[in-house]
Amino acid sequence: MAMKSEQWVFLTLVQRELRNRFIGSATGWLWLILTPLMMLAVYAFVFSVIFRARVPEGLGVPFWSWLAIALWPWLAFSESIQRSLGAIRSNAALLTKVSIDRRLFVTSSVSSTFLLHVVGYLIVLLAIQCFGARLDWLSLPYVLALLLSLYLFALGLSFICASSQVFIRDIEQFVPTFLMLWFFLTPIIYASEMIPQLMRDWLWVNPMTVWMESFREALFIGKRLPDLALLMLFLGAGSVYLLGRVIFDRLAPSFEDFL
């Protein structure tokens, strides 16, 4: 019974998050389709026409397609963490009035953000198929598994950031800057082959490098079956998720004193 109640609260919170994203817009849910397409058009123009960027040698796909494959998972990851920062503080009134699992506020925020970006990602993939490059659609289950592991990773980090932000307000300013630095240290807008060999080896210390390269290998080259890389991503993401839950649960009893 308690499990069903938690599921109902979770779904209600997710619906509220999704509804709040589109309240006040004249076209409502149409932005769910328009936003990724407009962003894709901007990136295609800027990188392909102005900067004349190129993909790794031998791949033979437009640069904007190559960029978009990795960019959208990053957007889901980074935005979910940033939106989770205020998940506890913005629900302070509920915390003091209702007995509720506080992790649900963070989980619903991250889940709704990922859900929107996954829908946008599918729209972008269809646009790439039509105007950019042929994709290996049989690799879609592998891509969804990558997204699930990335979701777990983001959720674990969000537990840590959201709970810490209750006590340390400066985290809200620090995290966006850190994510921007992380973005440029990840081969999303550039190929790893462009980095000098000595520095290139260090790219693989960054777990996001493995995710980004795996997305591209799956959809452009046709990686379809689970492999060691996917296993390691799930193990790492699962460890961060569990660590995040432990830290959140340790800090949660003191939330009311600081809100």
C-alpha positions in Angstrom: 0.0 0.0 0.0 2.8 2.4 1.0 4.6 1.5 -2.3 1.5 2.4 -4.3 1.2 5.6 -2.4 4.8 6.5 -3.2 4.3 5.7 -6.9 1.2 7.9 -7.0 3.1 10.8 -5.3 6.1 10.3 -7.7 3.8 10.4 -10.8 2.0 13.5 -9.4 5.3 15.3 -8.9 6.5 14.4 -12.4 3.2 15.6 -13.9 3.6 18.9 -12.0 7.2 19.3 -13.2 6.2 18.7 -16.8 3.1 21.0 -16.6 5.2 23.8 -15.0 7.6 23.7 -17.9 4.9 24.6 -20.4 2.5 26.8 -18.4 2.1 30.2 -19.9 3.4 29.3 -23.4 1.0 30.1 -26.2 1.7 26.9 -28.1 2.0 24.7 -25.0 3.3 21.2 -25.6 4.2 22.0 -29.2 7.4 23.4 -27.8 8.4 19.8 -27.0 8.8 19.3 -30.7 9.9 22.8 -31.8 12.6 23.4 -29.2 14.9 20.5 -30.2 14.4 21.2 -33.9 15.2 24.9 -33.5 18.3 24.1 -31.5 19.4 21.5 -34.1 19.0 24.1 -36.9 21.1 26.6 -35.0 23.9 24.1 -34.3 23.8 22.9 -37.9 24.2 26.5 -39.2 26.8 27.6 -36.7 29.1 24.6 -36.8 28.6 23.4 -40.4 28.3 26.8 -42.2 30.2 29.3 -40.1 32.9 27.2 -38.4 33.0 24.5 -41.1 33.8 21.9 -38.5 34.6 18.4 -39.5 34.0 14.9 -38.0 36.7 12.3 -37.3 38.4 11.1 -40.4 36.6 8.3 -42.3 33.2 8.6 -40.6 31.6 10.5 -43.5 28.6 12.2 -41.7 27.7 15.9 -41.4 29.3 17.5 -38.3 26.0 18.8 -36.9 24.7 15.2 -36.9 27.8 13.9 -35.2 27.6 16.8 -32.6 23.8 16.3 -31.9 24.2 12.6 -31.1 26.3 13.4 -28.0 25.0 16.8 -27.3 21.4 15.8 -26.3 22.4 13.2 -23.7 24.7 15.9 -22.2 21.9 18.4 -22.1 19.7 15.8 -20.3 22.5 15.1 -17.8 23.5 18.7 -17.1 20.0 20.2 -17.0 18.7 17.5 -14.7 21.4 18.2 -12.1 20.9 22.0 -12.3 17.1 21.7 -11.9 17.5 19.4 -9.0 19.4 22.0 -7.0 16.2 23.7 -5.9 14.2 20.5 -5.5 14.2 20.5 -1.7 14.1 24.2 -1.1 11.2 24.8 -3.5 9.2 22.2 -1.7 9.9 23.4 1.8 6.2 23.9 2.6 5.4 20.3 1.8 8.3 19.0 3.9 6.9 20.5 7.0 3.2 19.6 6.4 3.2 16.2 4.7 5.0 12.9 5.5 6.7 12.1 2.2 9.9 10.4 1.0 12.0 13.5 0.4 14.0 11.7 -2.3 10.9 11.9 -4.5 11.4 15.6 -5.0 14.8 15.1 -6.5 13.8 11.9 -8.4 10.8 13.6 -10.0 12.8 16.6 -11.1 15.5 14.5 -12.7 13.0 12.1 -14.2 10.9 14.8 -15.8 13.9 16.5 -17.3 15.3 13.3 -18.7 11.9 12.4 -20.1 11.6 15.7 -22.0 15.1 15.4 -23.4 14.6 11.7 -24.4 11.5 12.8 -26.4 13.6 15.6 -27.9 16.4 13.2 -28.7 14.1 10.9 -30.7 12.9 13.9 -32.7 16.5 14.9 -33.3 17.4 11.4 -34.4 14.6 11.4 -36.9 15.8 14.7 -38.3 19.3 13.4 -38.6 18.0 10.3 -40.4 16.1 12.6 -42.9 18.6 15.4 -43.4 22.0 14.3 -42.1 23.1 10.7 -42.0 21.8 7.1 -41.9 21.5 5.8 -38.4 21.6 2.2 -37.2 18.1 2.0 -35.6 18.7 -1.6 -34.5 21.2 0.0 -31.9 18.3 1.8 -30.3 18.0 -0.7 -27.3 21.7 -0.1 -26.7 21.2 3.6 -26.8 18.3 3.4 -24.3 20.5 1.3 -22.0 23.2 4.1 -22.2 20.5 6.7 -21.4 19.3 4.6 -18.4 22.9 4.4 -17.0 23.4 8.1 -17.6 20.1 8.7 -15.7 21.3 6.8 -12.7 24.5 8.7 -12.7 22.7 12.0 -12.9 20.3 11.0 -10.2 23.1 10.0 -7.8 24.9 13.4 -8.4 21.5 15.2 -8.0 20.9 13.6 -4.6 24.3 14.9 -3.5 23.9 18.4 -4.9 20.3 18.9 -3.9 20.8 17.8 -0.3 24.1 19.8 0.1 22.5 22.9 -1.3 20.1 23.1 1.7 23.1 23.7 3.9 25.6 25.4 1.5 23.8 27.9 -0.7 26.9 28.6 -2.8 26.5 25.2 -4.5 23.8 26.7 -6.7 26.4 29.1 -8.2 29.2 26.5 -8.3 27.5 23.6 -10.0 26.6 25.4 -13.4 30.2 26.7 -13.6 31.6 23.2 -12.9 29.2 21.6 -15.5 30.4 24.1 -18.1 34.0 23.2 -17.4 33.1 19.5 -17.5 31.4 20.1 -20.9 34.5 21.5 -22.5 36.6 18.7 -21.0 34.3 16.1 -22.7 34.7 15.4 -26.5 31.3 16.7 -27.5 32.0 19.7 -29.8 35.4 18.3 -30.8 36.7 14.9 -31.6 39.2 13.2 -29.3 41.6 12.8 -32.2 42.1 16.6 -32.2 43.7 16.4 -28.7 47.5 15.7 -28.5 48.2 12.1 -27.7 49.6 12.9 -24.2 46.4 14.6 -23.2 44.1 12.3 -25.1 44.7 9.4 -22.7 43.4 11.6 -19.9 40.1 12.1 -21.7 39.2 8.6 -20.7 39.5 9.4 -17.0 36.3 11.4 -17.6 33.4 9.0 -17.6 31.4 11.3 -19.8 33.9 10.5 -22.6 32.8 6.9 -22.5 29.1 7.8 -22.7 29.5 10.2 -25.6 31.7 7.9 -27.7 29.4 5.0 -27.0 26.3 7.0 -28.2 28.2 7.7 -31.5 29.5 4.2 -32.0 26.0 2.8 -31.5 24.1 5.0 -33.9 26.8 5.6 -36.5 28.8 2.4 -36.5 26.2 0.0 -35.2 27.1 -1.2 -31.7 24.1 -3.2 -30.7 25.1 -5.8 -28.1 25.9 -5.1 -24.4 29.7 -5.0 -23.9 32.3 -4.2 -21.2 31.9 -0.5 -21.7 28.2 -0.6 -20.9 28.7 -2.9 -17.9 31.4 -0.5 -16.5 29.0 2.5 -17.1 26.2 0.8 -15.2 28.6 -0.3 -12.3 30.0 3.3 -12.0 26.6 4.9 -12.3 25.0 2.5 -9.8 27.8 3.2 -7.3 27.3 7.0 -7.6 23.5 6.5 -7.3 23.9 4.5 -4.1 26.5 7.0 -2.7 24.1 9.8 -3.5 21.2 8.1 -1.7 23.4 7.5 1.4 24.5 11.1 1.6 20.9 12.3 1.0 19.5 10.1 3.7 22.1 11.2 6.2 21.4 14.9 5.5 17.6 14.7 5.1 16.6 14.7 8.9 18.2 18.1 9.3 16.5 19.8 6.3 13.8 21.6 8.3 16.4 23.3 10.5 17.9 25.0 7.5 14.9 25.7 5.3 
